[in-house]
Amino acid sequence: MKRYKNLLLILCFLIFSACEATWTMEMQLNENNSGNYRIAILLDQEAQLYAVETGQTSIGGLNAILNSMPEGFGSTIYEDKDKLGILIRNNFSSIEEFESQLEVLRQDENTELLLLPLSEIEIISDGSEKTISGSFAKILNGADEEIEGIENIYSGSLSIKLPGRVVEPKIENINNNTVIFQHSGLLKQTFLMSSTTQELRDIYIIGVLFSLLLLGYIIARQRNNKK
C-alpha cells in the first residue's frame, strides 16, 4: 500500500505542475550470463523548478530513493540534457544474482519505485540461446482518460543488449545488438528479445579445425622434405 501511496504523490506532483518524468533501464547480458544494468528516473526543468518552489531539492522526492539504496548498488544524481534525476547501476555474474538484486530493490518501498514500470522481467539462458522477456505495467490509471495531456507526463524505455545474432524481434538494421522497447505507462505491454551464438561457435570450430589441418599439412611437408 505504501508503494502506491508514494507513486500517487509522484504522479500528483507531475500532474499539477504540468511536468514530465522519464524512466529508462539499460541492460546487457553476456555469453557467460554475466551482465550489467542502469536505471534512471529523470525530471524535466519544469519539475525541477516546481520542486524547489515547494521547498524540496531540484530532484524532489527522488532523494528518498537515493537514501534508501542498499549496499552494493551504485547511485548518483544524474543529468541528461535538460533533465535531472537519479541513476542506479549494478553488475551481476549470473542470472540468479540478477534476480536476487531485483528482489532486494523490491523489499523497500522507496527503491521498489525503480522497478515500478516492470510487472515482470525474466532472463533465460539455454545453451547458445539467450532470451529476456517480461511485461510493462499500466502505471497511469484511474483518472488517466480525464486528465488532458496525461500521455506527456511520463515516458519510459527499456534497452536490451544480447550477444550473438538477434533472432527476436525481427527488426532490420539492429544497431550494436541492442533493441529499445518503449513504455507509455498507459497500457500493459509485453517485451521479448532473444539471440543465438550458435553461428559464432560454428565459425570458431571451423576455424580451429582448419588451423589444425593446415598445421598438420605443414608438418607433414617438412618431414617429406627432410627425407
HELIX and SHEET records of a PDB file:
HELIX    1   1 LYS A    2  PHE A   16  1                                  15    
HELIX    2   2 GLN A   45  GLU A   53  1                                   9    
HELIX    3   3 GLY A   60  LEU A   62  5                                   3    
HELIX    4   4 ASN A   63  ASN A   67  1                                   5    
HELIX    5   5 ILE A   95  ARG A  106  1                                  12    
HELIX    6   6 THR A  111  LEU A  115  5                                   5    
HELIX    7   7 ASP A  144  GLU A  146  5                                   3    
HELIX    8   8 ILE A  150  ASN A  152  5                                   3    
HELIX    9   9 GLN A  198  LYS A  226  1                                  29    
SHEET    1   A 6 GLY A  74  ASP A  80  0                                        
SHEET    2   A 6 LYS A  83  PHE A  92 -1                                        
SHEET    3   A 6 GLY A  35  LEU A  43 -1                                        
SHEET    4   A 6 ALA A  21  LEU A  29 -1                                        
SHEET    5   A 6 TYR A 154  LYS A 161  1                                        
SHEET    6   A 6 THR A 178  HIS A 183 -1                                        
SHEET    1   B 4 LEU A 118  ASP A 126  0                                        
SHEET    2   B 4 GLU A 129  PHE A 136 -1                                        
SHEET    3   B 4 GLN A 189  THR A 196 -1                                        
SHEET    4   B 4 ARG A 165  GLU A 168 -1                                        
END                                                                             
